[in-house]
Amino acid sequence: MSNPRRSQPPAPPEARANALAELLDEKRLIPAGFLDAVATNAEHEWSPRNGARVVARAWVDPEYRKRLLADATTACAELGYAGPQGEYMVALEDTPALHNVIVCTQCSCTAWPVLGLPPDWYKSPEYRARVVREPRRVLHEMGLDLPKSVSIRVWDTTAETRYMVLPLRPAGTEDWSEEQLAETVTREAMIGIALVSVVTSRE
């Protein structure tokens, strides 16, 4: 006899998350106000705009760039970006010969303080499984074609290490202000599935 539960589709992720939260709250395993605080941080504090400011500062300030590459956690905290999922951050520097891409093959970890919560495509099983095996093809499918002379390195985020990519500064921005530069940096560029594009950002 078949199990009727197996024929039912799984509940939507939001419904499952709410059910889990209610269960934990019922058992008093969540501190009072914790979920509201997380929601507020996710909406107002954790944002790719923070990471864009970090990148822009590194582009205009060589000493800050050195500190970022040596200890990203401390360097990001200098600008006020720290907290949960930002305790062990590492900045990966792109070069003309090397392009970095990040993924979390186990779940969907990102450095929340500078990248925000992960986008849906980053959480998808397809991206998580394929980008490690065939990064150049996955990047092509996502709209990024890199020359064969550029090596691609994929970094797997873990609970102990959260990555962000320091992308190449686009040509023609030598006289731009830090604020202008920050406007060009996207979360996709800091994950590594896109380049910073002046044309796109200034349309």
Secondary structure, 3 states (H helix, E strand, C coil): CCCHHHHCCCCCHHHHHHHHHHHHHHCCCCCCCHHHHHHHHHHHHCCHHHHHHHHHHHHHCHHHHHHHHHCHHHHHHHCCCCCCCCCCEEEEECECCEEEEEECCCCCCCCHHHHCCCCHHHHCHHHHHHHHHCHHHHHHHCCCCCCCCCEEEEEECCCCCEEEEECCCCCCCCCCCHHHHHCCCCHHHHHCCCCCCHHHHCC
